[in-house]
């Protein structure tokens, strides 16, 4: 084992860290370019703010006052909850860096109806409509106008070399635009900064679907049986270990042909986690469609090493089926955990 060979273990850890850093960089660039795979669903922003607040309080320390103020009648929105949480964390940590020695961070959520005149005053491409506005304000040093104009540019940063990639705020910008919303920034030197993230209100026809509920199963992974379909032996081992670590029972198949008999059996399966690009004539999307026929209501999560796997398994772009959420490999255990919880619903 690697534990018995510390030099190989260190090399393997370095390789893994490099791969994860590269994957994270790729995700942030895709987000800025509005090509990050998203899994939008009805959500309550108050719940996501509470999750982000808990993490920010741990990350910022006692010298920072972290508060939230969410309107009681706040509208539901349709967005990717993981990316919204990441956006709030990026904005919060950016605020922390602007408040050296301490300060106050306030996250607010309000309903806003934006008419044509208001929209034109924000940005030319900002469509009028009903939005939930999430404001992240700090009492930090503020930014000069020249910095404000460039703050959402990828790789732009005022931090020292090695202290940041300059992609956190560009990711927030990309997420907002890809979600049909917008993000703005207002800052005064010596006073502080406020970012406002606008997300469209959930459509009236979608209101019957309870926000945040993606299924009626319990979200406790220890009660979940996952069918894992992955042709790469090493990646299948890693995914199995990640699933086992969060308490899932795992059934394995190395390709679609091996997965079909399991799907046709009486074995309990709560969720299928499948690679998209696989040998044997049937790819992951085709397997997912077949699985839904065999087990109506089965939750399905796809994974791929391609940022847009349709370019690989469907180069002509003839099949734009995006009904199943996608994890981009490599992914961390936490990302897998969050994707499963998003599919199966809260406990």
Helices and strands as residue ranges (DSSP letters): G 2-4, H 6-32, E 41-43, H 45-60, E 64-70, E 77-79, H 81-98, E 103-114, H 116-122, E 129-138, H 145-148, H 168-178, E 182-188, E 192-200, G 204-206, G 221-223, E 225-229, H 233-245, E 249-253, H 256-264, E 271-275, H 284-294, E 299-304, H 310-313, E 325-328, H 333-344
